[in-house]
């Protein structure tokens, strides 16, 4: 075994390699092709060609190759390594190799999914985790395969992760992605289970069966990591990032439209638009709170709509979950917040029912923006218990005595902010990775804080906060001037603060019971 490779593998692995003897008339090539998997990777039917292109992180497989020089392949994929305290940053590409579902040779599966929530620190968490020497990054942080790219092949998805050669060359154990758009949607939970719950490439392909069948296969699925933040802080951050910034971008470009339907001329200053054409945080918050309180009443539309959509028919994936909760006084009904509570209108300039009264009172202000699913739910996306309960239906242990066997783990943003090393140690233990000193990685700062867009901008510790770029819109970089007017728009009065605290409190308690710990939030 090559010494470069030895330095990356565990001692017991080296011993196994040195002691192993090939059967008579068996070659390494033929033995390899008979393996069903190599760790998280699918072997190539024919080994990759040894060429100068086999270096760094390989994202696609070579077809019709016939070279079995694995020592060369391992060496040529090891040259990224410097020292174990360095961070290997993801690289980004606009086009990807797209094999069919059956062509998985040389591709590797994710071992973890960071599912959100947005504006809670997923960029920092992902970059910290990929700083572990046994974790390789995907070629982009947010793939959103299970949300926006469902019709693409599994091979297309796996092509976003490092190849088999990269795993061997790095001595890696795991790769994964962070797509904050995953958390809110029950359909994503179902697709993750049915897509990743197959025992092997040649195994059962049926998508039928209730949740119990797929829960039994949870060990073959990626582990789930969520991150949650004080919901009031998250709401203000989302307002600035998902309302103010996109609004200013459209207005300055001359593409802004008033709630009345009239166009707004471009070319004016940020201050002008902030003062005359943007709603305050309080205005959007109060209009959303009114809708949420009605929708989430016991026996209200939130419960009724969700049951019709996900639980009424016995063939539905979550049907048994609804039946179990009906019989238990300890379990609340499942609710799909985004689907049940935010109703569309037929008015393009006023696209949500919760804003109709606002538009009548302020016809010159802007509501029509990209990513309405984020603007409409500035408050609602802080009700973390509601979406996470769907994920726990699949990824938690069925026995309260086996919580240590859960395949889902929740991080409090504030813990990561105040004690990142301990937080990452807990994540490492959950994933089953070897211990690692994260101090050099976390000491670099936090990622994509404030108004940064993209996923690889680091802010040194003293200048950073917990904000990061977790918009579901793939990224434009914006350089916006902050002003007193913007601070005033985002301010919270004492009355609204008290109302938000009262509104969030029962849902926070519901969350803490679900995850088995409390986060240090305002109460």
C-alpha positions as CSV (number, residue, x, y, z in Angstrom):
1,X,0.0,0.0,0.0
2,X,1.4,3.4,-1.0
3,X,2.6,5.5,2.0
4,X,0.5,8.5,0.9
5,X,-2.5,6.3,1.1
6,X,-1.4,4.8,4.4
7,X,-1.3,8.2,6.1
8,X,-5.1,8.5,5.3
9,X,-6.3,5.1,6.3
10,X,-6.8,3.6,9.7
11,X,-4.2,1.1,11.0
12,X,-6.7,-1.8,11.0
13,X,-7.5,-1.0,7.3
14,X,-3.8,-1.1,6.4
15,X,-3.4,-4.5,8.2
16,X,-6.4,-5.9,6.3
17,X,-5.0,-4.7,3.0
18,X,-1.5,-6.1,3.7
19,X,-2.8,-9.5,4.9
20,X,-5.3,-9.9,2.1
21,X,-4.4,-12.5,-0.5
22,X,-6.3,-12.8,-3.8
23,X,-7.9,-16.1,-4.6
24,X,-6.2,-18.2,-7.3
25,X,-6.9,-17.0,-10.8
26,X,-8.5,-13.9,-9.4
27,X,-7.3,-10.4,-10.3
28,X,-7.9,-7.2,-8.3
29,X,-9.9,-5.9,-11.3
30,X,-12.3,-8.9,-11.3
31,X,-12.6,-9.0,-7.5
32,X,-13.5,-5.3,-7.5
33,X,-16.2,-5.6,-10.1
34,X,-17.9,-8.2,-8.0
35,X,-18.4,-5.9,-5.0
36,X,-21.8,-4.4,-4.6
37,X,-20.5,-1.3,-3.0
38,X,-17.3,0.2,-1.6
39,X,-18.4,2.1,1.5
40,X,-20.8,4.7,0.2
41,X,-19.6,4.2,-3.4
42,X,-20.6,1.9,-6.4
43,X,-17.6,0.2,-8.0
44,X,-16.9,0.6,-11.7
45,X,-17.6,-2.4,-13.8
46,X,-14.3,-1.5,-15.6
47,X,-11.7,0.6,-13.7
48,X,-11.1,4.2,-14.6
49,X,-8.4,4.9,-17.1
50,X,-5.1,6.0,-15.5
51,X,-4.4,9.4,-17.1
52,X,-3.5,12.9,-16.1
53,X,-7.2,13.7,-15.9
54,X,-7.6,11.3,-12.9
55,X,-6.7,13.9,-10.2
56,X,-8.3,16.1,-7.5
57,X,-12.1,15.4,-7.1
58,X,-13.5,13.5,-10.0
59,X,-17.2,14.1,-10.7
60,X,-17.9,11.8,-13.6
61,X,-17.2,8.2,-14.6
62,X,-15.0,7.0,-17.5
63,X,-16.7,4.7,-19.9
64,X,-15.0,1.9,-21.9
65,X,-11.8,2.2,-19.8
66,X,-9.6,-0.8,-19.1
67,X,-6.8,0.2,-16.8
68,X,-6.7,-1.5,-13.4
69,X,-3.8,0.4,-11.9
70,X,-5.4,1.3,-8.6
71,X,-2.2,2.4,-7.0
72,X,-1.9,5.2,-9.6
73,X,-5.6,6.1,-9.2
74,X,-5.2,6.5,-5.4
75,X,-2.0,8.5,-5.8
76,X,-3.4,10.8,-8.4
77,X,-6.4,11.5,-6.3
78,X,-4.5,12.2,-3.2
79,X,-2.7,15.4,-4.2
80,X,-5.2,17.8,-2.7
81,X,-4.2,16.8,0.8
82,X,-2.0,19.2,2.7
83,X,-2.7,18.9,6.4
84,X,-5.7,17.8,8.4
85,X,-6.5,21.2,9.7
86,X,-7.1,22.7,6.3
87,X,-10.6,23.2,4.8
88,X,-11.3,21.7,1.4
89,X,-13.8,24.1,-0.2
90,X,-16.4,23.0,-2.6
91,X,-16.0,23.9,-6.3
92,X,-19.0,24.9,-8.4
93,X,-19.9,23.9,-11.9
94,X,-22.7,24.9,-14.2
95,X,-23.0,21.5,-16.0
96,X,-22.9,18.0,-14.7
97,X,-22.4,14.5,-16.0
98,X,-25.9,12.9,-16.2
99,X,-25.8,9.1,-16.4
100,X,-29.0,7.1,-16.3
101,X,-30.2,5.6,-13.0
102,X,-28.5,2.3,-13.8
103,X,-25.1,3.8,-14.5
104,X,-23.9,4.4,-11.0
105,X,-20.4,2.9,-11.3
106,X,-17.8,5.0,-9.7
107,X,-20.4,7.3,-8.1
108,X,-20.9,7.8,-4.3
109,X,-23.9,8.3,-2.1
110,X,-24.4,11.1,0.4
111,X,-24.0,10.1,4.0
112,X,-25.8,13.2,5.4
113,X,-28.3,15.8,4.4
114,X,-28.5,19.2,6.1
115,X,-32.1,20.1,5.5
116,X,-32.3,23.7,6.9
117,X,-33.8,25.8,8.2
118,X,-32.9,28.8,6.0
119,X,-31.3,31.8,7.7
120,X,-30.1,29.6,10.6
121,X,-26.5,28.9,9.6
122,X,-26.4,26.0,7.2
123,X,-23.5,27.4,5.2
124,X,-21.3,27.6,8.3
125,X,-22.4,24.2,9.5
126,X,-21.7,22.6,6.1
127,X,-18.3,24.3,5.7
128,X,-17.3,23.3,9.2
129,X,-18.3,19.7,8.6
130,X,-16.5,19.4,5.3
131,X,-13.4,20.7,7.1
132,X,-13.2,17.2,8.7
133,X,-10.5,15.2,6.9
134,X,-12.8,12.2,6.4
135,X,-15.6,14.3,4.9
136,X,-15.6,15.4,1.2
137,X,-17.8,18.2,0.0
138,X,-20.3,18.0,-2.9
139,X,-19.5,20.2,-5.9
140,X,-22.1,22.6,-4.6
141,X,-23.7,23.0,-1.3
142,X,-27.3,23.3,-2.3
143,X,-28.3,20.6,-4.8
144,X,-32.0,20.5,-3.9
145,X,-32.4,17.2,-5.9
146,X,-35.4,16.0,-3.8
147,X,-37.2,19.3,-4.2
148,X,-36.5,20.9,-7.6
149,X,-34.9,18.1,-9.6
150,X,-37.1,15.1,-8.9
151,X,-37.4,14.0,-12.5
152,X,-33.6,13.7,-13.0
153,X,-31.9,10.4,-12.6
154,X,-30.2,9.2,-9.4
155,X,-27.0,9.1,-11.4
156,X,-27.4,12.9,-12.1
157,X,-27.7,13.4,-8.3
158,X,-24.7,11.2,-7.4
159,X,-22.6,13.0,-10.0
160,X,-22.6,16.0,-7.7
161,X,-20.6,14.1,-5.1
162,X,-16.9,13.1,-5.2
163,X,-16.1,9.9,-7.1
164,X,-15.0,6.5,-5.8
165,X,-11.4,7.5,-6.6
166,X,-11.7,10.6,-4.5
167,X,-12.9,8.6,-1.5
168,X,-9.9,6.2,-1.9
169,X,-7.4,9.0,-2.4
170,X,-8.6,11.0,0.5
171,X,-9.3,8.1,2.9
172,X,-12.7,9.7,3.1
173,X,-15.7,8.1,4.9
174,X,-18.5,10.4,3.9
175,X,-19.9,13.2,1.7
176,X,-23.2,15.1,1.9
177,X,-25.1,18.2,0.9
178,X,-27.0,21.1,2.6
179,X,-30.2,22.2,0.9
180,X,-32.3,24.3,3.3
181,X,-35.3,24.0,1.0
182,X,-35.8,20.4,2.1
183,X,-37.1,21.0,5.6
184,X,-40.6,22.4,5.1
185,X,-41.9,19.8,2.7
186,X,-43.4,16.3,3.6
187,X,-43.0,15.3,-0.1
188,X,-39.2,15.6,0.3
189,X,-39.2,13.3,3.3
190,X,-41.1,10.7,1.3
191,X,-38.8,11.0,-1.7
192,X,-35.7,10.8,0.4
193,X,-37.0,7.6,2.0
194,X,-38.1,5.9,-1.2
195,X,-35.0,7.0,-3.2
196,X,-32.3,6.3,-0.6
197,X,-34.0,3.5,1.3
198,X,-33.3,0.8,-1.4
199,X,-30.9,-1.8,-0.1
200,X,-28.8,-1.8,-3.3
201,X,-28.9,-0.8,-7.0
202,X,-30.4,-4.1,-7.9
203,X,-32.9,-4.3,-5.1
204,X,-36.6,-3.6,-4.8
205,X,-37.7,-0.7,-7.0
206,X,-41.2,-0.5,-5.8
207,X,-42.3,2.9,-4.5
208,X,-45.4,1.4,-2.7
209,X,-45.8,0.7,1.0
210,X,-46.5,2.7,4.1
211,X,-44.1,4.6,6.3
212,X,-43.3,1.5,8.4
213,X,-41.7,-0.3,5.5
214,X,-39.4,2.6,4.8
215,X,-38.7,3.3,8.5
216,X,-37.2,-0.3,8.7
217,X,-34.8,0.7,5.9
218,X,-33.6,3.9,7.6
219,X,-30.1,2.5,8.2
220,X,-29.4,2.6,4.4
221,X,-30.5,6.3,4.2
222,X,-28.4,9.4,4.8
223,X,-28.5,10.8,8.3
224,X,-30.4,14.0,8.7
225,X,-29.1,17.2,10.2
226,X,-31.3,20.3,10.9
227,X,-30.2,23.6,12.4
228,X,-32.6,26.0,14.2
229,X,-32.3,29.6,15.4
230,X,-34.2,31.9,17.7
231,X,-37.3,32.3,15.5
232,X,-37.6,36.0,16.0
233,X,-34.0,36.6,15.1
234,X,-34.5,34.3,12.1
235,X,-37.6,36.2,11.0
236,X,-35.9,39.6,11.0
237,X,-32.9,38.1,9.1
238,X,-35.3,36.6,6.5
239,X,-37.1,39.9,6.1
240,X,-33.9,41.7,5.3
241,X,-32.5,38.9,3.1
242,X,-35.7,37.7,1.3
243,X,-37.7,40.8,1.1
244,X,-35.6,44.0,1.3
245,X,-32.7,42.8,-0.8
246,X,-34.7,41.3,-3.7
247,X,-37.1,44.3,-3.6
248,X,-34.2,46.8,-3.9
249,X,-32.7,44.7,-6.7
250,X,-35.9,44.8,-8.8
251,X,-36.7,48.4,-8.0
252,X,-33.3,49.7,-9.0
253,X,-33.5,47.7,-12.2
254,X,-36.8,49.3,-13.1
255,X,-38.8,46.0,-12.9
256,X,-40.6,46.7,-9.6
257,X,-44.4,46.7,-9.6
258,X,-46.7,48.4,-7.0
259,X,-49.4,46.5,-5.3
260,X,-51.8,48.6,-7.4
261,X,-50.2,47.1,-10.6
262,X,-48.4,50.3,-11.6
263,X,-44.7,50.1,-12.6
264,X,-42.1,51.8,-10.5
265,X,-39.3,53.7,-12.3
266,X,-35.7,52.5,-11.7
267,X,-32.5,54.4,-11.1
268,X,-33.4,56.0,-7.7
269,X,-31.4,55.6,-4.5
270,X,-31.9,52.8,-2.0
271,X,-33.1,55.3,0.5
272,X,-35.9,56.5,-1.8
273,X,-37.2,53.0,-2.4
274,X,-36.9,52.0,1.3
275,X,-38.9,55.0,2.3
276,X,-41.6,54.9,-0.3
277,X,-42.1,51.4,-1.7
278,X,-41.2,48.8,1.0
279,X,-43.4,47.3,3.7
280,X,-42.0,47.3,7.2
281,X,-41.3,44.0,9.1
282,X,-44.2,44.8,11.4
283,X,-46.7,45.1,8.6
284,X,-45.7,41.8,7.0
285,X,-45.5,40.1,10.4
286,X,-48.9,41.2,11.6
287,X,-50.6,40.2,8.3
288,X,-48.9,36.7,8.5
289,X,-49.7,36.2,12.2
290,X,-53.4,36.8,11.5
291,X,-53.4,34.0,8.9
292,X,-51.3,31.6,10.9
293,X,-53.4,31.9,14.1
294,X,-56.5,31.1,12.2
295,X,-55.0,28.3,10.1
296,X,-53.3,26.6,13.1
297,X,-56.4,26.5,15.4
298,X,-57.1,23.0,16.8
299,X,-59.3,21.4,14.2
300,X,-58.7,24.3,11.8
301,X,-57.8,24.4,8.1
302,X,-54.2,23.5,8.8
303,X,-55.1,20.1,10.2
304,X,-58.0,19.5,7.7
305,X,-56.1,20.4,4.6
306,X,-53.0,18.4,5.6
307,X,-55.1,15.3,6.4
308,X,-56.8,15.4,3.0
309,X,-53.5,15.8,1.2
310,X,-51.3,13.3,3.1
311,X,-53.3,11.1,5.4
312,X,-56.8,10.3,4.2
313,X,-56.2,7.4,1.9
314,X,-54.6,4.2,3.2
315,X,-52.2,4.2,0.2
316,X,-50.6,7.5,1.3
317,X,-47.1,7.4,2.6
318,X,-48.0,9.1,5.9
319,X,-51.4,7.5,6.4
320,X,-50.3,5.3,9.4
321,X,-48.7,8.3,11.0
322,X,-52.0,10.2,11.0
323,X,-53.8,7.1,12.4
324,X,-51.3,6.7,15.2
325,X,-51.6,10.4,16.1
326,X,-55.4,10.2,16.2
327,X,-55.1,7.6,18.9
328,X,-52.5,9.4,21.0
329,X,-53.2,12.3,23.4
330,X,-49.5,13.0,23.5
331,X,-49.0,13.6,19.8
332,X,-50.2,16.7,17.9
333,X,-51.6,16.4,14.4
334,X,-49.2,16.7,11.5
335,X,-49.5,20.0,9.6
336,X,-47.9,21.0,6.3
337,X,-47.7,24.7,7.0
338,X,-46.7,25.9,3.5
339,X,-49.4,24.0,1.8
340,X,-52.2,24.6,4.2
341,X,-51.9,28.2,5.4
342,X,-50.6,30.3,2.6
343,X,-53.2,30.8,-0.1
344,X,-52.6,32.3,-3.6
345,X,-54.7,35.0,-5.2
346,X,-55.6,35.7,-8.8
347,X,-53.9,39.1,-8.5
348,X,-50.3,39.1,-9.8
349,X,-49.2,42.2,-8.0
350,X,-50.7,40.9,-4.7
351,X,-49.9,37.1,-4.9
352,X,-51.0,36.0,-1.4
353,X,-54.3,36.4,0.4
354,X,-52.6,37.5,3.6
355,X,-51.5,40.7,1.9
356,X,-54.8,41.8,0.4
357,X,-55.6,44.3,3.2
358,X,-52.0,45.5,3.2
359,X,-52.2,46.3,-0.5
360,X,-55.4,48.3,-0.1
361,X,-53.8,50.4,2.6
362,X,-50.5,50.8,0.8
363,X,-51.0,50.5,-3.0
364,X,-47.6,52.0,-3.8
365,X,-45.6,49.4,-2.0
366,X,-44.1,46.1,-3.4
367,X,-45.2,42.5,-2.8
368,X,-44.4,40.8,-6.1
369,X,-40.9,39.3,-5.6
370,X,-39.0,36.1,-6.4
371,X,-39.2,33.2,-4.0
372,X,-42.7,34.0,-2.7
373,X,-42.4,30.8,-0.5
374,X,-39.9,32.7,1.6
375,X,-41.5,36.1,1.7
376,X,-44.9,34.7,2.6
377,X,-43.5,32.7,5.6
378,X,-41.1,35.1,7.3
379,X,-42.8,34.2,10.6
380,X,-44.0,30.7,9.8
381,X,-40.6,29.2,8.9
382,X,-39.7,29.7,12.6
383,X,-42.3,27.1,13.6
384,X,-39.6,24.4,13.4
385,X,-41.6,21.7,15.2
386,X,-44.2,21.5,12.4
387,X,-41.8,20.5,9.5
388,X,-39.4,18.5,11.7
389,X,-42.2,16.2,13.0
390,X,-42.6,14.8,9.4
391,X,-38.8,14.0,9.3
392,X,-38.9,12.4,12.8
393,X,-41.7,10.1,11.6
394,X,-39.1,8.4,9.4
395,X,-35.7,9.1,10.9
396,X,-36.3,8.8,14.6
397,X,-36.2,5.6,16.6
398,X,-39.6,4.1,17.3
399,X,-38.6,3.4,20.9
400,X,-38.1,6.2,23.4
401,X,-35.4,4.1,25.0
402,X,-33.4,4.1,21.8
403,X,-33.0,7.8,21.1
404,X,-29.3,7.3,20.6
405,X,-30.3,5.3,17.4
406,X,-32.1,8.3,15.8
407,X,-30.9,9.1,12.3
408,X,-31.8,12.8,12.8
409,X,-29.9,15.4,14.8
410,X,-30.8,19.1,15.5
411,X,-28.2,21.8,16.1
412,X,-29.1,25.1,17.9
413,X,-27.5,28.0,15.9
414,X,-26.7,29.8,19.2
415,X,-24.7,26.8,20.4
416,X,-22.7,26.8,17.2
417,X,-22.1,30.5,17.5
418,X,-20.9,30.4,21.1
419,X,-19.1,27.1,21.2
420,X,-18.6,25.8,17.7
421,X,-16.0,23.2,18.6
422,X,-18.3,21.4,21.0
423,X,-21.2,21.6,18.5
424,X,-19.1,20.0,15.8
425,X,-17.9,17.3,18.2
426,X,-21.5,16.4,18.8
427,X,-22.3,16.4,15.0
428,X,-19.2,14.2,14.4
429,X,-20.3,11.7,17.1
430,X,-23.8,11.6,15.6
431,X,-22.4,10.8,12.1
432,X,-20.0,8.2,13.5
433,X,-16.9,10.0,12.3
434,X,-13.5,9.8,14.0
435,X,-12.7,12.6,16.5
436,X,-11.2,15.7,15.0
437,X,-10.1,19.1,16.4
438,X,-12.3,21.6,14.6
439,X,-10.6,24.7,16.2
440,X,-8.7,25.7,13.1
441,X,-11.8,25.2,10.9
442,X,-14.3,27.0,13.1
443,X,-11.7,29.7,14.0
444,X,-11.7,30.9,10.4
445,X,-15.1,32.5,10.9
446,X,-18.6,32.0,9.7
447,X,-19.8,31.7,6.1
448,X,-22.0,34.0,4.0
449,X,-23.1,36.3,6.9
450,X,-25.1,39.4,6.4
451,X,-25.8,40.3,2.8
452,X,-23.3,37.9,1.2
453,X,-24.7,35.6,-1.4
454,X,-23.1,32.5,-2.6
455,X,-21.7,29.8,-0.2
456,X,-18.0,30.3,0.2
457,X,-17.6,33.9,1.6
458,X,-16.0,33.7,5.1
459,X,-16.3,36.5,7.7
460,X,-13.6,36.5,10.5
461,X,-14.9,35.7,13.9
462,X,-15.2,39.2,15.4
463,X,-17.1,40.5,12.3
464,X,-19.4,37.6,11.9
465,X,-22.9,36.8,13.1
466,X,-25.2,33.8,12.6
467,X,-26.7,34.9,9.4
468,X,-25.8,33.0,6.3
469,X,-26.9,32.6,2.7
470,X,-29.6,30.1,2.8
471,X,-32.0,31.4,0.3
472,X,-33.6,28.8,-2.0
473,X,-32.8,31.1,-4.9
474,X,-29.4,30.3,-6.3
475,X,-27.3,33.1,-6.1
476,X,-26.8,36.6,-7.1
477,X,-24.2,38.6,-5.2
478,X,-25.5,42.0,-4.1
479,X,-23.7,44.9,-2.5
480,X,-26.3,47.0,-0.8
481,X,-25.8,50.0,1.4
482,X,-27.4,49.7,4.9
483,X,-29.1,52.7,6.2
484,X,-31.0,54.1,9.1
485,X,-34.2,53.7,7.1
486,X,-33.6,50.0,6.7
487,X,-33.0,49.6,10.4
488,X,-36.3,51.3,11.1
489,X,-38.1,49.1,8.6
490,X,-36.8,46.0,10.4
491,X,-37.4,47.2,13.9
492,X,-39.8,45.4,16.3
493,X,-42.1,47.3,18.7
494,X,-42.6,46.1,22.2
495,X,-46.2,45.1,21.4
496,X,-45.1,43.0,18.4
497,X,-42.3,41.4,20.4
498,X,-44.7,40.3,23.1
499,X,-47.1,38.9,20.5
500,X,-44.3,37.0,18.7
501,X,-43.0,35.6,22.0
502,X,-46.5,34.4,22.9
503,X,-47.1,32.9,19.5
504,X,-43.8,31.0,19.3
505,X,-43.7,29.8,22.9
506,X,-45.8,26.6,22.5
507,X,-44.2,25.7,19.3
508,X,-40.7,26.1,20.8
509,X,-41.7,23.9,23.7
510,X,-43.0,21.3,21.2
511,X,-39.7,21.5,19.3
512,X,-37.6,21.1,22.5
513,X,-39.6,18.0,23.5
514,X,-39.2,16.5,20.0
515,X,-35.4,17.0,19.9
516,X,-34.7,16.2,23.5
517,X,-33.0,19.5,24.4
518,X,-33.7,23.3,24.7
519,X,-32.1,26.1,22.7
520,X,-31.2,29.3,24.5
521,X,-33.9,31.5,23.0
522,X,-35.9,34.5,24.2
523,X,-38.9,33.5,26.3
